[in-house]
């Protein structure tokens, strides 16, 4: 609706339709789209969504390039996203690509192909931006009584980690509390491809964990919260398919349900038991679990290894699970920048007696 028509409708007492925002995240493993409208301050309502496993980074660790079939899969998923976006009047959109396109020698070529074939203009974001967006997207799940937290996002090709110091009191823009961050160039796809994800025995699993621990050891800011780590005012907050899968297995879900998973708290003992249980399953048993399935059966142990490395460096009594992340961060930042939650909403006047 044109602005003049909106104003006319408002003048007649009609409520102006809220603006529509879109966020797309093309990662190493997944292509995800969220379309939402702002509601109460700091919140929004999803009006459309799309998610597909495309494995864009398949083989990238060996060749340094995006493979033809992987690009075809991603382009097909992005074409669906383009159709969804073209069907709406969108007030703001941000479409990002992460580690696979960052690392690939032909990443920019693929971005140009996507623009040519779908009309979508994707932006390859930096690792720092990715870490900030993860914090923006998951910030509302940080315990308000916590003095410190480590937020992590285990992706397909990289793992973002942000240390949050909340001792000065939290603010709405949680990214202001990041005191150290890093992006490890390892994710579930790259780790599974380098070590194998199908048949993973105890020795191989431990080797995967140790590789990630060694990478974290090179992170100079890892000790910024040492005086809080392991204490009652500290917790982990994880956003990724790994932690949401663990939550689904923990709950015994027959079908994955975001409403039950997002925001779930797991104790240290529960996480330890879950990782040991899944690591003890055969590949076929992983496929058979409804929260893992064939799409993740060869990746879930790589994700568990990254999680275990994080837990060894930053032991915590509790882990909170987030089924949200970059897309929610993109939406939140766009809405804050546009001031949508500061604007009074026109209300239909009451009928005269």
NUDO-275058 format. One line per 5 residues: number of its first residue (from 1); their letters; for each residue y negated, x negated, z of C-alpha. Coordinates in nm, 2 decimals, padded with zeros to 4 digits. Layout:
N
NUM	A	Y:X:Z ~ ...
//
This chain:
353
1	XXXXX	00.00:00.00:00.00 ~ -00.34:-00.14:-00.09 ~ -00.59:-00.22:00.19 ~ -00.83:00.06:00.09 ~ -00.54:00.32:00.10
6	XXXXX	-00.43:00.19:00.44 ~ -00.78:00.23:00.57 ~ -00.81:00.58:00.43 ~ -00.47:00.67:00.59 ~ -00.59:00.53:00.92
11	XXXXX	-00.91:00.73:00.90 ~ -00.70:01.04:00.86 ~ -00.51:00.96:01.18 ~ -00.20:00.80:01.02 ~ -00.05:00.50:01.18
16	XXXXX	-00.09:00.19:00.96 ~ 00.25:00.05:00.86 ~ 00.31:-00.28:01.03 ~ 00.30:-00.59:00.81 ~ 00.63:-00.73:00.68
21	XXXXX	00.72:-01.10:00.73 ~ 01.01:-01.29:00.58 ~ 01.18:-01.62:00.69 ~ 01.45:-01.80:00.50 ~ 01.65:-02.10:00.62
26	XXXXX	01.86:-02.29:00.37 ~ 02.08:-02.53:00.57 ~ 02.36:-02.76:00.50 ~ 02.62:-02.49:00.57 ~ 02.44:-02.15:00.56
31	XXXXX	02.17:-01.96:00.37 ~ 02.00:-01.71:00.60 ~ 01.72:-01.46:00.55 ~ 01.54:-01.24:00.81 ~ 01.28:-00.97:00.72
36	XXXXX	01.09:-00.83:01.02 ~ 00.79:-00.64:01.14 ~ 00.60:-00.71:01.46 ~ 00.64:-00.47:01.76 ~ 00.54:-00.54:02.12
41	XXXXX	00.35:-00.86:02.19 ~ 00.58:-01.16:02.12 ~ 00.85:-00.94:01.97 ~ 00.96:-00.81:01.63 ~ 01.21:-00.57:01.47
46	XXXXX	01.44:-00.69:01.20 ~ 01.44:-00.46:00.90 ~ 01.66:-00.66:00.67 ~ 01.89:-00.97:00.69 ~ 02.12:-01.17:00.49
51	XXXXX	02.36:-01.46:00.57 ~ 02.61:-01.64:00.36 ~ 02.81:-01.97:00.41 ~ 02.73:-02.18:00.10 ~ 02.82:-02.53:00.22
56	XXXXX	02.54:-02.68:00.02 ~ 02.60:-03.02:00.18 ~ 02.97:-03.03:00.09 ~ 03.05:-03.39:-00.01 ~ 02.69:-03.51:00.05
61	XXXXX	02.80:-03.78:00.30 ~ 03.02:-03.94:00.03 ~ 02.80:-03.92:-00.27 ~ 02.44:-03.89:-00.14 ~ 02.39:-03.60:-00.38
66	XXXXX	02.43:-03.22:-00.38 ~ 02.74:-03.12:-00.58 ~ 02.73:-02.88:-00.87 ~ 02.95:-02.61:-00.72 ~ 02.76:-02.63:-00.39
71	XXXXX	02.43:-02.58:-00.57 ~ 02.57:-02.29:-00.77 ~ 02.69:-02.12:-00.44 ~ 02.35:-02.17:-00.28 ~ 02.16:-02.06:-00.59
76	XXXXX	02.36:-01.74:-00.61 ~ 02.29:-01.66:-00.24 ~ 01.92:-01.73:-00.29 ~ 01.91:-01.50:-00.59 ~ 02.02:-01.22:-00.36
81	XXXXX	01.74:-01.32:-00.11 ~ 01.49:-01.31:-00.40 ~ 01.60:-00.95:-00.49 ~ 01.56:-00.84:-00.13 ~ 01.21:-00.99:-00.10
86	XXXXX	01.10:-00.85:-00.44 ~ 01.18:-00.50:-00.31 ~ 00.92:-00.52:-00.04 ~ 00.55:-00.59:00.00 ~ 00.56:-00.90:00.22
91	XXXXX	00.25:-01.00:00.42 ~ 00.38:-01.35:00.49 ~ 00.68:-01.55:00.40 ~ 00.81:-01.90:00.47 ~ 01.12:-02.03:00.30
96	XXXXX	01.25:-02.36:00.42 ~ 01.53:-02.61:00.33 ~ 01.66:-02.86:00.59 ~ 01.90:-03.16:00.61 ~ 02.10:-03.12:00.29
101	XXXXX	01.79:-03.11:00.07 ~ 01.62:-03.38:00.29 ~ 01.90:-03.62:00.25 ~ 02.02:-03.56:-00.10 ~ 01.89:-03.78:-00.39
106	XXXXX	01.87:-03.47:-00.60 ~ 01.73:-03.24:-00.33 ~ 01.39:-03.20:-00.50 ~ 01.56:-03.13:-00.83 ~ 01.76:-02.85:-00.67
111	XXXXX	01.44:-02.70:-00.52 ~ 01.29:-02.69:-00.87 ~ 01.60:-02.52:-01.01 ~ 01.58:-02.26:-00.74 ~ 01.21:-02.19:-00.83
116	XXXXX	01.30:-02.17:-01.20 ~ 01.60:-01.94:-01.15 ~ 01.49:-01.72:-00.86 ~ 01.11:-01.75:-00.83 ~ 01.16:-01.87:-00.47
121	XXXXX	00.95:-02.17:-00.36 ~ 01.14:-02.35:-00.09 ~ 00.98:-02.61:00.13 ~ 01.18:-02.91:00.26 ~ 01.07:-02.94:00.62
126	XXXXX	01.07:-03.25:00.83 ~ 01.31:-03.31:01.12 ~ 01.02:-03.27:01.37 ~ 00.93:-02.94:01.22 ~ 01.29:-02.82:01.24
131	XXXXX	01.31:-02.91:01.61 ~ 00.98:-02.73:01.68 ~ 01.09:-02.42:01.50 ~ 01.42:-02.41:01.70 ~ 01.22:-02.42:02.02
136	XXXXX	00.98:-02.15:01.89 ~ 01.27:-01.93:01.79 ~ 01.47:-01.96:02.12 ~ 01.19:-02.01:02.37 ~ 01.22:-01.66:02.53
141	XXXXX	01.58:-01.75:02.64 ~ 01.47:-02.04:02.86 ~ 01.51:-01.95:03.22 ~ 01.16:-01.88:03.36 ~ 01.26:-02.04:03.69
146	XXXXX	01.38:-02.36:03.52 ~ 01.19:-02.69:03.56 ~ 01.36:-02.85:03.26 ~ 01.59:-02.77:02.98 ~ 01.75:-02.94:02.68
151	XXXXX	01.75:-02.72:02.37 ~ 01.99:-02.81:02.08 ~ 02.06:-02.68:01.74 ~ 02.39:-02.80:01.59 ~ 02.35:-02.76:01.22
156	XXXXX	02.57:-02.85:00.92 ~ 02.41:-03.18:00.84 ~ 02.19:-03.26:01.14 ~ 02.15:-03.18:01.51 ~ 01.81:-03.12:01.66
161	XXXXX	01.76:-03.18:02.03 ~ 01.44:-03.11:02.22 ~ 01.37:-03.19:02.59 ~ 01.15:-02.94:02.76 ~ 00.96:-03.02:03.08
166	XXXXX	00.85:-02.70:03.25 ~ 00.74:-02.84:03.58 ~ 00.38:-02.76:03.50 ~ 00.47:-02.39:03.44 ~ 00.58:-02.25:03.11
171	XXXXX	00.35:-02.10:02.85 ~ 00.40:-01.86:02.57 ~ 00.40:-02.15:02.32 ~ 00.70:-02.33:02.45 ~ 00.68:-02.61:02.19
176	XXXXX	00.38:-02.74:02.40 ~ 00.64:-02.84:02.66 ~ 00.85:-03.07:02.44 ~ 00.84:-03.42:02.60 ~ 01.09:-03.58:02.36
181	XXXXX	01.29:-03.48:02.06 ~ 01.53:-03.62:01.81 ~ 01.72:-03.52:01.50 ~ 02.07:-03.67:01.48 ~ 02.18:-03.72:01.12
186	XXXXX	02.51:-03.56:01.20 ~ 02.63:-03.20:01.19 ~ 02.95:-03.00:01.17 ~ 02.99:-03.05:00.80 ~ 02.92:-03.42:00.79
191	XXXXX	03.12:-03.49:01.11 ~ 03.42:-03.29:00.98 ~ 03.41:-03.46:00.64 ~ 03.40:-03.81:00.79 ~ 03.67:-03.75:01.05
196	XXXXX	03.87:-03.45:00.92 ~ 03.84:-03.10:01.06 ~ 04.18:-02.95:00.98 ~ 04.42:-03.15:01.20 ~ 04.23:-03.29:01.50
201	XXXXX	04.43:-03.44:01.78 ~ 04.30:-03.56:02.12 ~ 04.23:-03.92:02.00 ~ 04.04:-03.81:01.69 ~ 03.84:-03.55:01.89
206	XXXXX	03.74:-03.82:02.14 ~ 03.64:-04.05:01.86 ~ 03.41:-03.78:01.72 ~ 03.25:-03.73:02.06 ~ 03.20:-04.10:02.11
211	XXXXX	03.03:-04.13:01.77 ~ 02.77:-03.87:01.87 ~ 02.72:-04.01:02.22 ~ 02.64:-04.35:02.05 ~ 02.39:-04.18:01.83
216	XXXXX	02.22:-04.01:02.12 ~ 02.21:-04.34:02.31 ~ 01.97:-04.47:02.04 ~ 01.73:-04.19:02.12 ~ 01.45:-04.36:02.34
221	XXXXX	01.34:-04.03:02.50 ~ 01.68:-03.92:02.62 ~ 01.60:-04.00:02.99 ~ 01.27:-03.81:03.02 ~ 01.44:-03.53:03.24
226	XXXXX	01.68:-03.76:03.43 ~ 01.55:-03.65:03.77 ~ 01.64:-03.28:03.68 ~ 01.96:-03.32:03.48 ~ 02.26:-03.17:03.66
231	XXXXX	02.04:-02.99:03.92 ~ 01.99:-02.62:03.98 ~ 01.65:-02.61:03.80 ~ 01.80:-02.75:03.47 ~ 02.01:-02.59:03.20
236	XXXXX	02.12:-02.63:02.84 ~ 02.02:-02.39:02.56 ~ 02.22:-02.40:02.25 ~ 02.16:-02.23:01.91 ~ 02.42:-02.27:01.64
241	XXXXX	02.74:-02.13:01.51 ~ 02.93:-02.36:01.75 ~ 02.79:-02.21:02.07 ~ 02.79:-01.85:01.94 ~ 03.16:-01.90:01.84
246	XXXXX	03.24:-02.03:02.19 ~ 03.07:-01.72:02.34 ~ 03.26:-01.49:02.11 ~ 03.59:-01.65:02.20 ~ 03.50:-01.64:02.57
251	XXXXX	03.43:-01.26:02.55 ~ 03.75:-01.20:02.35 ~ 03.56:-01.02:02.08 ~ 03.77:-00.86:01.80 ~ 03.46:-00.87:01.59
256	XXXXX	03.15:-01.09:01.64 ~ 02.87:-00.89:01.81 ~ 02.53:-01.06:01.83 ~ 02.42:-00.81:02.10 ~ 02.68:-00.94:02.34
261	XXXXX	02.64:-01.31:02.25 ~ 02.27:-01.37:02.23 ~ 02.14:-01.47:02.58 ~ 02.49:-01.51:02.73 ~ 02.52:-01.76:03.02
266	XXXXX	02.83:-01.98:03.04 ~ 02.91:-02.20:03.34 ~ 03.00:-02.57:03.30 ~ 03.36:-02.49:03.39 ~ 03.37:-02.21:03.13
271	XXXXX	03.25:-02.43:02.85 ~ 03.50:-02.70:02.95 ~ 03.78:-02.45:02.94 ~ 03.67:-02.30:02.61 ~ 03.64:-02.64:02.43
276	XXXXX	03.98:-02.75:02.56 ~ 04.14:-02.42:02.45 ~ 04.00:-02.43:02.10 ~ 04.08:-02.80:02.07 ~ 04.44:-02.72:02.16
281	XXXXX	04.48:-02.46:01.88 ~ 04.63:-02.54:01.55 ~ 04.43:-02.49:01.23 ~ 04.62:-02.17:01.17 ~ 04.54:-02.04:01.52
286	XXXXX	04.17:-02.12:01.46 ~ 04.18:-01.92:01.13 ~ 04.34:-01.63:01.31 ~ 04.07:-01.60:01.58 ~ 03.82:-01.33:01.46
291	XXXXX	03.52:-01.53:01.59 ~ 03.62:-01.84:01.40 ~ 03.80:-01.74:01.08 ~ 03.87:-01.93:00.77 ~ 03.50:-02.01:00.71
296	XXXXX	03.46:-02.21:01.03 ~ 03.82:-02.32:01.12 ~ 03.77:-02.67:00.98 ~ 03.42:-02.71:01.13 ~ 03.44:-02.57:01.48
301	XXXXX	03.60:-02.88:01.64 ~ 03.33:-03.10:01.49 ~ 03.08:-02.87:01.65 ~ 03.26:-02.88:01.98 ~ 03.26:-03.26:01.97
306	XXXXX	02.88:-03.26:01.92 ~ 02.84:-03.01:02.21 ~ 03.06:-03.23:02.43 ~ 02.85:-03.54:02.35 ~ 02.53:-03.35:02.45
311	XXXXX	02.70:-03.23:02.77 ~ 02.80:-03.59:02.86 ~ 02.45:-03.72:02.82 ~ 02.28:-03.42:02.98 ~ 02.53:-03.25:03.22
316	XXXXX	02.42:-02.91:03.33 ~ 02.56:-02.64:03.55 ~ 02.49:-02.37:03.29 ~ 02.46:-02.33:02.91 ~ 02.27:-02.03:02.76
321	XXXXX	02.38:-01.92:02.42 ~ 02.12:-01.82:02.15 ~ 02.20:-01.64:01.84 ~ 01.86:-01.71:01.70 ~ 01.68:-02.02:01.57
326	XXXXX	01.48:-02.14:01.28 ~ 01.42:-01.80:01.12 ~ 01.30:-01.65:01.44 ~ 01.08:-01.95:01.49 ~ 00.93:-01.91:01.15
331	XXXXX	00.86:-01.54:01.20 ~ 00.71:-01.60:01.54 ~ 00.48:-01.87:01.42 ~ 00.36:-01.67:01.12 ~ 00.29:-01.36:01.33
336	XXXXX	00.10:-01.57:01.60 ~ -00.11:-01.74:01.33 ~ -00.20:-01.40:01.18 ~ -00.28:-01.26:01.52 ~ -00.07:-00.95:01.47
341	XXXXX	-00.01:-00.90:01.84 ~ -00.38:-00.91:01.91 ~ -00.47:-00.62:01.68 ~ -00.50:-00.27:01.83 ~ -00.26:-00.03:01.66
346	XXXXX	-00.42:00.28:01.52 ~ -00.27:00.59:01.68 ~ -00.24:00.94:01.55 ~ -00.50:01.16:01.74 ~ -00.37:01.44:01.96
351	XXX	-00.40:01.79:01.82 ~ -00.70:01.99:01.95 ~ -00.62:02.28:02.18
//
